[in-house]
Amino acid sequence: MDFITILGLFAATLTTIAFLPQLFKIWHSKSAKDVSLEMLIIFCSGVFLWLVYGIYLQALPIIIANLVTLIFNLIILWFKIKYR
Amino acid sequence: MDFITILGLFAATLTTIAFLPQLFKIWHSKSAKDVSLEMLIIFCSGVFLWLVYGIYLQALPIIIANLVTLIFNLIILWFKIKYR
């Protein structure tokens, strides 16, 4: 695997797992007051379109990274609606 | 411009502007208690690597989308450190 592919995979891993600390933070504190609902809705819509883009191009790294990011952010969105 | 390029640009626009409502929310409320510091640090690192990836590939859409996303998230990170 060449350097640029490893760099891209590392970047994709970071921008995907980044949402786990946010998810656990809201889960533990039961508070999401400062998290923007509009951000979550727009971001989930965008990540969903990235997923469609990846499926269309049959690009597995784009599909996996965006599918996992979408799942994490849908859970955060659910927490936001539940805990406000 | 073909459909898949328009889809990708639309996805990139959404996942970039999504952070503006979060930025303005913290700016107005002066509170960022529920926003995860770890998320912001990991996410900014990942977006920075995406930016390097884009520069390496000389891919302007990747460069622009990640540069703007990085700027928005560095401001949110600054607000998080400032307002806690």
N, CA and C atoms of all chains as a GROMACS GRO file, in nm:
protein
  504
    1MET      N    1   0.085  -0.119   0.000
    1MET     CA    2   0.000   0.000   0.000
    1MET      C    3   0.088   0.124   0.000
    2ASP      N    4   0.060   0.222  -0.086
    2ASP     CA    5   0.146   0.341  -0.093
    2ASP      C    6   0.114   0.442   0.017
    3PHE      N    7   0.206   0.538   0.034
    3PHE     CA    8   0.197   0.637   0.143
    3PHE      C    9   0.065   0.713   0.141
    4ILE      N   10   0.024   0.757   0.022
    4ILE     CA   11  -0.095   0.843   0.012
    4ILE      C   12  -0.223   0.767   0.050
    5THR      N   13  -0.226   0.637   0.017
    5THR     CA   14  -0.342   0.554   0.054
    5THR      C   15  -0.348   0.536   0.206
    6ILE      N   16  -0.230   0.512   0.267
    6ILE     CA   17  -0.223   0.497   0.413
    6ILE      C   18  -0.264   0.628   0.481
    7LEU      N   19  -0.218   0.741   0.424
    7LEU     CA   20  -0.255   0.873   0.478
    7LEU      C   21  -0.407   0.893   0.473
    8GLY      N   22  -0.466   0.859   0.360
    8GLY     CA   23  -0.612   0.872   0.343
    8GLY      C   24  -0.689   0.783   0.439
    9LEU      N   25  -0.643   0.659   0.456
    9LEU     CA   26  -0.710   0.565   0.547
    9LEU      C   27  -0.697   0.613   0.692
   10PHE      N   28  -0.580   0.669   0.727
   10PHE     CA   29  -0.558   0.721   0.862
   10PHE      C   30  -0.649   0.843   0.887
   11ALA      N   31  -0.657   0.932   0.787
   11ALA     CA   32  -0.745   1.049   0.796
   11ALA      C   33  -0.891   1.004   0.814
   12ALA      N   34  -0.934   0.906   0.734
   12ALA     CA   35  -1.072   0.855   0.740
   12ALA      C   36  -1.102   0.793   0.876
   13THR      N   37  -1.003   0.720   0.932
   13THR     CA   38  -1.020   0.658   1.063
   13THR      C   39  -1.040   0.765   1.170
   14LEU      N   40  -0.957   0.870   1.166
   14LEU     CA   41  -0.967   0.977   1.267
   14LEU      C   42  -1.101   1.051   1.258
   15THR      N   43  -1.143   1.090   1.135
   15THR     CA   44  -1.268   1.166   1.123
   15THR      C   45  -1.392   1.079   1.146
   16THR      N   46  -1.371   0.947   1.158
   16THR     CA   47  -1.482   0.856   1.192
   16THR      C   48  -1.489   0.833   1.342
   17ILE      N   49  -1.375   0.792   1.403
   17ILE     CA   50  -1.376   0.759   1.547
   17ILE      C   51  -1.389   0.885   1.634
   18ALA      N   52  -1.365   1.004   1.576
   18ALA     CA   53  -1.376   1.130   1.651
   18ALA      C   54  -1.511   1.143   1.721
   19PHE      N   55  -1.616   1.085   1.661
   19PHE     CA   56  -1.751   1.104   1.716
   19PHE      C   57  -1.782   1.013   1.834
   20LEU      N   58  -1.697   0.912   1.858
   20LEU     CA   59  -1.719   0.822   1.972
   20LEU      C   60  -1.711   0.895   2.107
   21PRO      N   61  -1.607   0.981   2.132
   21PRO     CA   62  -1.604   1.052   2.260
   21PRO      C   63  -1.729   1.139   2.281
   22GLN      N   64  -1.782   1.202   2.171
   22GLN     CA   65  -1.903   1.284   2.182
   22GLN      C   66  -2.023   1.197   2.220
   23LEU      N   67  -2.030   1.081   2.156
   23LEU     CA   68  -2.140   0.986   2.182
   23LEU      C   69  -2.140   0.943   2.330
   24PHE      N   70  -2.022   0.903   2.381
   24PHE     CA   71  -2.013   0.855   2.519
   24PHE      C   72  -2.032   0.970   2.619
   25LYS      N   73  -1.986   1.090   2.580
   25LYS     CA   74  -2.003   1.206   2.669
   25LYS      C   75  -2.151   1.232   2.697
   26ILE      N   76  -2.232   1.235   2.589
   26ILE     CA   77  -2.376   1.261   2.606
   26ILE      C   78  -2.442   1.144   2.678
   27TRP      N   79  -2.397   1.023   2.647
   27TRP     CA   80  -2.454   0.903   2.708
   27TRP      C   81  -2.435   0.906   2.860
   28HIS      N   82  -2.315   0.947   2.903
   28HIS     CA   83  -2.286   0.951   3.047
   28HIS      C   84  -2.351   1.070   3.116
   29SER      N   85  -2.346   1.188   3.052
   29SER     CA   86  -2.397   1.310   3.119
   29SER      C   87  -2.548   1.325   3.103
   30LYS      N   88  -2.607   1.254   3.007
   30LYS     CA   89  -2.750   1.268   2.974
   30LYS      C   90  -2.786   1.413   2.942
   31SER      N   91  -2.688   1.487   2.887
   31SER     CA   92  -2.711   1.626   2.852
   31SER      C   93  -2.650   1.656   2.716
   32ALA      N   94  -2.728   1.722   2.628
   32ALA     CA   95  -2.677   1.757   2.495
   32ALA      C   96  -2.717   1.900   2.459
   33LYS      N   97  -2.739   1.981   2.564
   33LYS     CA   98  -2.788   2.118   2.546
   33LYS      C   99  -2.700   2.200   2.450
   34ASP      N  100  -2.568   2.189   2.464
   34ASP     CA  101  -2.476   2.273   2.385
   34ASP      C  102  -2.448   2.218   2.245
   35VAL      N  103  -2.495   2.096   2.217
   35VAL     CA  104  -2.473   2.037   2.084
   35VAL      C  105  -2.584   2.086   1.991
   36SER      N  106  -2.544   2.136   1.873
   36SER     CA  107  -2.641   2.194   1.779
   36SER      C  108  -2.721   2.087   1.704
   37LEU      N  109  -2.855   2.096   1.716
   37LEU     CA  110  -2.945   2.005   1.644
   37LEU      C  111  -2.931   2.024   1.494
   38GLU      N  112  -2.922   2.153   1.452
   38GLU     CA  113  -2.909   2.184   1.309
   38GLU      C  114  -2.780   2.122   1.253
   39MET      N  115  -2.669   2.130   1.330
   39MET     CA  116  -2.544   2.069   1.285
   39MET      C  117  -2.564   1.920   1.260
   40LEU      N  118  -2.626   1.852   1.356
   40LEU     CA  119  -2.643   1.706   1.345
   40LEU      C  120  -2.728   1.668   1.224
   41ILE      N  121  -2.837   1.744   1.199
   41ILE     CA  122  -2.925   1.714   1.086
   41ILE      C  123  -2.852   1.738   0.952
   42ILE      N  124  -2.785   1.854   0.940
   42ILE     CA  125  -2.714   1.886   0.815
   42ILE      C  126  -2.597   1.788   0.794
   43PHE      N  127  -2.523   1.757   0.903
   43PHE     CA  128  -2.408   1.668   0.892
   43PHE      C  129  -2.450   1.526   0.853
   44CYS      N  130  -2.557   1.474   0.916
   44CYS     CA  131  -2.606   1.340   0.882
   44CYS      C  132  -2.653   1.335   0.736
   45SER      N  133  -2.720   1.441   0.690
   45SER     CA  134  -2.763   1.448   0.549
   45SER      C  135  -2.642   1.442   0.456
   46GLY      N  136  -2.539   1.520   0.488
   46GLY     CA  137  -2.418   1.523   0.406
   46GLY      C  138  -2.346   1.390   0.403
   47VAL      N  139  -2.333   1.327   0.522
   47VAL     CA  140  -2.265   1.197   0.530
   47VAL      C  141  -2.344   1.091   0.454
   48PHE      N  142  -2.479   1.100   0.460
   48PHE     CA  143  -2.563   1.007   0.383
   48PHE      C  144  -2.536   1.023   0.233
   49LEU      N  145  -2.523   1.148   0.186
   49LEU     CA  146  -2.492   1.171   0.043
   49LEU      C  147  -2.352   1.120   0.008
   50TRP      N  148  -2.254   1.134   0.101
   50TRP     CA  149  -2.121   1.076   0.080
   50TRP      C  150  -2.131   0.924   0.064
   51LEU      N  151  -2.220   0.864   0.144
   51LEU     CA  152  -2.241   0.718   0.138
   51LEU      C  153  -2.297   0.677   0.001
   52VAL      N  154  -2.397   0.751  -0.046
   52VAL     CA  155  -2.454   0.725  -0.179
   52VAL      C  156  -2.346   0.742  -0.287
   53TYR      N  157  -2.266   0.848  -0.271
   53TYR     CA  158  -2.153   0.876  -0.363
   53TYR      C  159  -2.057   0.758  -0.367
   54GLY      N  160  -2.023   0.704  -0.248
   54GLY     CA  161  -1.932   0.589  -0.239
   54GLY      C  162  -1.990   0.463  -0.302
   55ILE      N  163  -2.121   0.440  -0.279
   55ILE     CA  164  -2.188   0.322  -0.336
   55ILE      C  165  -2.190   0.334  -0.489
   56TYR      N  166  -2.221   0.456  -0.537
   56TYR     CA  167  -2.226   0.484  -0.680
   56TYR      C  168  -2.090   0.455  -0.746
   57LEU      N  169  -1.983   0.496  -0.678
   57LEU     CA  170  -1.846   0.476  -0.730
   57LEU      C  171  -1.790   0.338  -0.694
   58GLN      N  172  -1.866   0.260  -0.614
   58GLN     CA  173  -1.822   0.130  -0.562
   58GLN      C  174  -1.685   0.142  -0.493
   59ALA      N  175  -1.670   0.252  -0.417
   59ALA     CA  176  -1.544   0.277  -0.345
   59ALA      C  177  -1.561   0.235  -0.199
   60LEU      N  178  -1.509   0.118  -0.165
   60LEU     CA  179  -1.530   0.059  -0.033
   60LEU      C  180  -1.483   0.148   0.083
   61PRO      N  181  -1.363   0.214   0.075
   61PRO     CA  182  -1.323   0.300   0.189
   61PRO      C  183  -1.422   0.414   0.215
   62ILE      N  184  -1.476   0.475   0.108
   62ILE     CA  185  -1.574   0.583   0.123
   62ILE      C  186  -1.703   0.528   0.184
   63ILE      N  187  -1.744   0.408   0.140
   63ILE     CA  188  -1.866   0.345   0.192
   63ILE      C  189  -1.852   0.316   0.341
   64ILE      N  190  -1.743   0.247   0.380
   64ILE     CA  191  -1.724   0.206   0.520
   64ILE      C  192  -1.711   0.329   0.612
   65ALA      N  193  -1.622   0.424   0.576
   65ALA     CA  194  -1.599   0.542   0.660
   65ALA      C  195  -1.729   0.619   0.682
   66ASN      N  196  -1.807   0.639   0.574
   66ASN     CA  197  -1.928   0.720   0.587
   66ASN      C  198  -2.042   0.643   0.652
   67LEU      N  199  -2.046   0.511   0.634
   67LEU     CA  200  -2.150   0.431   0.700
   67LEU      C  201  -2.130   0.435   0.852
   68VAL      N  202  -2.006   0.416   0.897
   68VAL     CA  203  -1.977   0.418   1.041
   68VAL      C  204  -2.001   0.558   1.099
   69THR      N  205  -1.954   0.663   1.027
   69THR     CA  206  -1.975   0.802   1.071
   69THR      C  207  -2.124   0.833   1.081
   70LEU      N  208  -2.202   0.784   0.982
   70LEU     CA  209  -2.347   0.807   0.983
   70LEU      C  210  -2.412   0.740   1.104
   71ILE      N  211  -2.373   0.615   1.132
   71ILE     CA  212  -2.430   0.542   1.247
   71ILE      C  213  -2.400   0.617   1.378
   72PHE      N  214  -2.273   0.656   1.398
   72PHE     CA  215  -2.235   0.730   1.519
   72PHE      C  216  -2.318   0.859   1.532
   73ASN      N  217  -2.332   0.933   1.421
   73ASN     CA  218  -2.401   1.062   1.428
   73ASN      C  219  -2.552   1.049   1.439
   74LEU      N  220  -2.609   0.939   1.388
   74LEU     CA  221  -2.752   0.916   1.407
   74LEU      C  222  -2.780   0.885   1.554
   75ILE      N  223  -2.687   0.812   1.621
   75ILE     CA  224  -2.702   0.784   1.764
   75ILE      C  225  -2.692   0.916   1.843
   76ILE      N  226  -2.594   1.003   1.806
   76ILE     CA  227  -2.579   1.133   1.873
   76ILE      C  228  -2.706   1.217   1.852
   77LEU      N  229  -2.761   1.213   1.729
   77LEU     CA  230  -2.885   1.286   1.697
   77LEU      C  231  -3.001   1.235   1.783
   78TRP      N  232  -3.008   1.103   1.800
   78TRP     CA  233  -3.112   1.040   1.883
   78TRP      C  234  -3.096   1.086   2.028
   79PHE      N  235  -2.971   1.086   2.078
   79PHE     CA  236  -2.942   1.136   2.214
   79PHE      C  237  -2.983   1.283   2.227
   80LYS      N  238  -2.953   1.363   2.124
   80LYS     CA  239  -2.984   1.507   2.127
   80LYS      C  240  -3.135   1.528   2.142
   81ILE      N  241  -3.212   1.450   2.066
   81ILE     CA  242  -3.358   1.462   2.071
   81ILE      C  243  -3.410   1.412   2.207
   82LYS      N  244  -3.345   1.305   2.259
   82LYS     CA  245  -3.387   1.242   2.386
   82LYS      C  246  -3.352   1.330   2.507
   83TYR      N  247  -3.228   1.380   2.511
   83TYR     CA  248  -3.180   1.450   2.632
   83TYR      C  249  -3.184   1.602   2.618
   84ARG      N  250  -3.200   1.658   2.498
   84ARG     CA  251  -3.202   1.802   2.469
   84ARG      C  252  -3.070   1.869   2.510
   85MET      N  253  -2.092   1.919  -1.607
   85MET     CA  254  -2.057   1.842  -1.487
   85MET      C  255  -2.154   1.725  -1.472
   86ASP      N  256  -2.099   1.605  -1.445
   86ASP     CA  257  -2.187   1.487  -1.438
   86ASP      C  258  -2.254   1.475  -1.301
   87PHE      N  259  -2.355   1.389  -1.294
   87PHE     CA  260  -2.438   1.373  -1.174
   87PHE      C  261  -2.356   1.339  -1.051
   88ILE      N  262  -2.261   1.246  -1.066
   88ILE     CA  263  -2.185   1.198  -0.949
   88ILE      C  264  -2.094   1.309  -0.893
   89THR      N  265  -2.042   1.396  -0.980
   89THR     CA  266  -1.960   1.509  -0.934
   89THR      C  267  -2.045   1.610  -0.857
   90ILE      N  268  -2.165   1.637  -0.909
   90ILE     CA  269  -2.258   1.730  -0.842
   90ILE      C  270  -2.297   1.672  -0.705
   91LEU      N  271  -2.324   1.539  -0.702
   91LEU     CA  272  -2.359   1.472  -0.575
   91LEU      C  273  -2.244   1.487  -0.474
   92GLY      N  274  -2.121   1.465  -0.517
   92GLY     CA  275  -2.005   1.478  -0.429
   92GLY      C  276  -1.986   1.620  -0.379
   93LEU      N  277  -2.003   1.718  -0.467
   93LEU     CA  278  -1.988   1.858  -0.428
   93LEU      C  279  -2.097   1.899  -0.329
   94PHE      N  280  -2.221   1.847  -0.351
   94PHE     CA  281  -2.333   1.877  -0.262
   94PHE      C  282  -2.307   1.815  -0.124
   95ALA      N  283  -2.259   1.689  -0.124
   95ALA     CA  284  -2.224   1.620   0.002
   95ALA      C  285  -2.115   1.698   0.076
   96ALA      N  286  -2.010   1.741   0.004
   96ALA     CA  287  -1.899   1.815   0.064
   96ALA      C  288  -1.948   1.948   0.123
   97THR      N  289  -2.039   2.016   0.050
   97THR     CA  290  -2.094   2.143   0.099
   97THR      C  291  -2.169   2.122   0.231
   98LEU      N  292  -2.254   2.018   0.236
   98LEU     CA  293  -2.332   1.991   0.358
   98LEU      C  294  -2.242   1.957   0.477
   99THR      N  295  -2.143   1.866   0.457
   99THR     CA  296  -2.058   1.826   0.571
   99THR      C  297  -1.960   1.937   0.611
  100THR      N  298  -1.953   2.043   0.531
  100THR     CA  299  -1.870   2.159   0.566
  100THR      C  300  -1.953   2.264   0.640
  101ILE      N  301  -2.067   2.306   0.580
  101ILE     CA  302  -2.148   2.413   0.642
  101ILE      C  303  -2.221   2.364   0.768
  102ALA      N  304  -2.228   2.232   0.788
  102ALA     CA  305  -2.295   2.175   0.907
  102ALA      C  306  -2.239   2.233   1.036
  103PHE      N  307  -2.109   2.271   1.037
  103PHE     CA  308  -2.045   2.316   1.161
  103PHE      C  309  -2.074   2.462   1.194
  104LEU      N  310  -2.132   2.537   1.097
  104LEU     CA  311  -2.165   2.678   1.123
  104LEU      C  312  -2.270   2.694   1.233
  105PRO      N  313  -2.383   2.616   1.231
  105PRO     CA  314  -2.481   2.631   1.341
  105PRO      C  315  -2.419   2.600   1.478
  106GLN      N  316  -2.327   2.502   1.485
  106GLN     CA  317  -2.260   2.470   1.611
  106GLN      C  318  -2.173   2.586   1.658
  107LEU      N  319  -2.101   2.644   1.563
  107LEU     CA  320  -2.014   2.758   1.591
  107LEU      C  321  -2.097   2.875   1.648
  108PHE      N  322  -2.207   2.910   1.581
  108PHE     CA  323  -2.289   3.023   1.626
  108PHE      C  324  -2.362   2.992   1.757
  109LYS      N  325  -2.400   2.864   1.775
  109LYS     CA  326  -2.468   2.826   1.899
  109LYS      C  327  -2.379   2.852   2.020
  110ILE      N  328  -2.252   2.808   2.013
  110ILE     CA  329  -2.160   2.830   2.125
  110ILE      C  330  -2.128   2.978   2.140
  111TRP      N  331  -2.114   3.048   2.029
  111TRP     CA  332  -2.084   3.191   2.030
  111TRP      C  333  -2.193   3.269   2.104
  112HIS      N  334  -2.319   3.233   2.076
  112HIS     CA  335  -2.431   3.304   2.140
  112HIS      C  336  -2.451   3.263   2.284
  113SER      N  337  -2.442   3.133   2.313
  113SER     CA  338  -2.471   3.084   2.449
  113SER      C  339  -2.351   3.096   2.542
  114LYS      N  340  -2.231   3.114   2.485
  114LYS     CA  341  -2.106   3.117   2.563
  114LYS      C  342  -2.092   2.990   2.649
  115SER      N  343  -2.146   2.879   2.598
  115SER     CA  344  -2.139   2.752   2.672
  115SER      C  345  -2.108   2.639   2.575
  116ALA      N  346  -2.011   2.554   2.615
  116ALA     CA  347  -1.974   2.440   2.529
  116ALA      C  348  -1.953   2.314   2.613
  117LYS      N  349  -2.018   2.314   2.731
  117LYS     CA  350  -2.002   2.206   2.827
  117LYS      C  351  -2.026   2.067   2.766
  118ASP      N  352  -2.133   2.054   2.685
  118ASP     CA  353  -2.172   1.923   2.633
  118ASP      C  354  -2.095   1.881   2.508
  119VAL      N  355  -2.014   1.973   2.452
  119VAL     CA  356  -1.937   1.941   2.332
  119VAL      C  357  -1.807   1.874   2.376
  120SER      N  358  -1.774   1.760   2.315
  120SER     CA  359  -1.657   1.681   2.356
  120SER      C  360  -1.526   1.742   2.304
  121LEU      N  361  -1.435   1.773   2.398
  121LEU     CA  362  -1.302   1.826   2.361
  121LEU      C  363  -1.224   1.721   2.281
  122GLU      N  364  -1.233   1.595   2.325
  122GLU     CA  365  -1.162   1.487   2.256
  122GLU      C  366  -1.211   1.476   2.110
  123MET      N  367  -1.343   1.487   2.090
  123MET     CA  368  -1.397   1.483   1.953
  123MET      C  369  -1.334   1.592   1.868
  124LEU      N  370  -1.330   1.715   1.919
  124LEU     CA  371  -1.278   1.828   1.842
  124LEU      C  372  -1.130   1.808   1.807
  125ILE      N  373  -1.052   1.760   1.902
  125ILE     CA  374  -0.908   1.740   1.878
  125ILE      C  375  -0.885   1.629   1.773
  126ILE      N  376  -0.954   1.515   1.791
  126ILE     CA  377  -0.937   1.403   1.696
  126ILE      C  378  -0.990   1.444   1.557
  127PHE      N  379  -1.107   1.513   1.555
  127PHE     CA  380  -1.168   1.552   1.428
  127PHE      C  381  -1.079   1.652   1.353
  128CYS      N  382  -1.027   1.754   1.423
  128CYS     CA  383  -0.938   1.852   1.360
  128CYS      C  384  -0.812   1.784   1.305
  129SER      N  385  -0.756   1.688   1.381
  129SER     CA  386  -0.638   1.614   1.334
  129SER      C  387  -0.671   1.540   1.205
  130GLY      N  388  -0.786   1.472   1.203
  130GLY     CA  389  -0.827   1.396   1.085
  130GLY      C  390  -0.851   1.484   0.964
  131VAL      N  391  -0.918   1.598   0.985
  131VAL     CA  392  -0.947   1.691   0.875
  131VAL      C  393  -0.816   1.751   0.823
  132PHE      N  394  -0.721   1.778   0.914
  132PHE     CA  395  -0.589   1.828   0.871
  132PHE      C  396  -0.520   1.725   0.780
  133LEU      N  397  -0.529   1.596   0.817
  133LEU     CA  398  -0.469   1.491   0.732
  133LEU      C  399  -0.540   1.481   0.597
  134TRP      N  400  -0.675   1.499   0.597
  134TRP     CA  401  -0.750   1.503   0.470
  134TRP      C  402  -0.700   1.618   0.382
  135LEU      N  403  -0.668   1.731   0.447
  135LEU     CA  404  -0.618   1.848   0.375
  135LEU      C  405  -0.482   1.816   0.311
  136VAL      N  406  -0.391   1.753   0.388
  136VAL     CA  407  -0.260   1.712   0.336
  136VAL      C  408  -0.280   1.614   0.219
  137TYR      N  409  -0.375   1.520   0.238
  137TYR     CA  410  -0.409   1.422   0.134
  137TYR      C  411  -0.453   1.493   0.005
  138GLY      N  412  -0.539   1.593   0.020
  138GLY     CA  413  -0.588   1.670  -0.096
  138GLY      C  414  -0.478   1.747  -0.165
  139ILE      N  415  -0.388   1.809  -0.084
  139ILE     CA  416  -0.276   1.886  -0.140
  139ILE      C  417  -0.182   1.791  -0.216
  140TYR      N  418  -0.157   1.674  -0.155
  140TYR     CA  419  -0.070   1.572  -0.216
  140TYR      C  420  -0.126   1.528  -0.352
  141LEU      N  421  -0.259   1.509  -0.358
  141LEU     CA  422  -0.324   1.465  -0.483
  141LEU      C  423  -0.358   1.582  -0.575
  142GLN      N  424  -0.333   1.707  -0.527
  142GLN     CA  425  -0.370   1.830  -0.599
  142GLN      C  426  -0.518   1.829  -0.639
  143ALA      N  427  -0.601   1.781  -0.544
  143ALA     CA  428  -0.746   1.772  -0.568
  143ALA      C  429  -0.815   1.890  -0.501
  144LEU      N  430  -0.849   1.993  -0.580
  144LEU     CA  431  -0.902   2.118  -0.527
  144LEU      C  432  -1.029   2.102  -0.443
  145PRO      N  433  -1.127   2.018  -0.483
  145PRO     CA  434  -1.248   2.005  -0.399
  145PRO      C  435  -1.215   1.950  -0.259
  146ILE      N  436  -1.121   1.853  -0.250
  146ILE     CA  437  -1.081   1.798  -0.120
  146ILE      C  438  -1.009   1.905  -0.039
  147ILE      N  439  -0.924   1.984  -0.105
  147ILE     CA  440  -0.850   2.091  -0.036
  147ILE      C  441  -0.947   2.194   0.022
  148ILE      N  442  -1.038   2.246  -0.063
  148ILE     CA  443  -1.129   2.354  -0.020
  148ILE      C  444  -1.222   2.305   0.092
  149ALA      N  445  -1.287   2.189   0.070
  149ALA     CA  446  -1.383   2.137   0.169
  149ALA      C  447  -1.317   2.117   0.304
  150ASN      N  448  -1.196   2.058   0.304
  150ASN     CA  449  -1.130   2.028   0.432
  150ASN      C  450  -1.066   2.151   0.495
  151LEU      N  451  -1.023   2.248   0.413
  151LEU     CA  452  -0.968   2.372   0.468
  151LEU      C  453  -1.077   2.449   0.543
  152VAL      N  454  -1.195   2.461   0.480
  152VAL     CA  455  -1.307   2.535   0.543
  152VAL      C  456  -1.355   2.461   0.668
  153THR      N  457  -1.369   2.326   0.658
  153THR     CA  458  -1.412   2.244   0.774
  153THR      C  459  -1.312   2.259   0.888
  154LEU      N  460  -1.182   2.261   0.855
  154LEU     CA  461  -1.078   2.275   0.957
  154LEU      C  462  -1.088   2.410   1.027
  155ILE      N  463  -1.107   2.517   0.948
  155ILE     CA  464  -1.119   2.653   1.006
  155ILE      C  465  -1.239   2.659   1.102
  156PHE      N  466  -1.356   2.610   1.055
  156PHE     CA  467  -1.477   2.612   1.140
  156PHE      C  468  -1.451   2.534   1.270
  157ASN      N  469  -1.388   2.417   1.261
  157ASN     CA  470  -1.370   2.333   1.379
  157ASN      C  471  -1.258   2.383   1.471
  158LEU      N  472  -1.160   2.456   1.416
  158LEU     CA  473  -1.058   2.517   1.502
  158LEU      C  474  -1.121   2.631   1.583
  159ILE      N  475  -1.216   2.704   1.521
  159ILE     CA  476  -1.287   2.811   1.594
  159ILE      C  477  -1.373   2.748   1.706
  160ILE      N  478  -1.443   2.636   1.673
  160ILE     CA  479  -1.525   2.566   1.774
  160ILE      C  480  -1.434   2.515   1.887
  161LEU      N  481  -1.316   2.462   1.852
  161LEU     CA  482  -1.220   2.413   1.952
  161LEU      C  483  -1.174   2.528   2.042
  162TRP      N  484  -1.148   2.645   1.982
  162TRP     CA  485  -1.108   2.765   2.056
  162TRP      C  486  -1.220   2.807   2.152
  163PHE      N  487  -1.346   2.806   2.104
  163PHE     CA  488  -1.463   2.837   2.188
  163PHE      C  489  -1.473   2.737   2.302
  164LYS      N  490  -1.450   2.608   2.272
  164LYS     CA  491  -1.461   2.504   2.374
  164LYS      C  492  -1.361   2.529   2.487
  165ILE      N  493  -1.237   2.564   2.450
  165ILE     CA  494  -1.133   2.591   2.550
  165ILE      C  495  -1.165   2.719   2.627
  166LYS      N  496  -1.223   2.819   2.556
  166LYS     CA  497  -1.255   2.949   2.616
  166LYS      C  498  -1.375   2.940   2.711
  167TYR      N  499  -1.483   2.875   2.665
  167TYR     CA  500  -1.609   2.875   2.742
  167TYR      C  501  -1.631   2.748   2.822
  168ARG      N  502  -1.558   2.641   2.798
  168ARG     CA  503  -1.570   2.510   2.863
  168ARG      C  504  -1.709   2.447   2.845
   0.00000   0.00000   0.00000
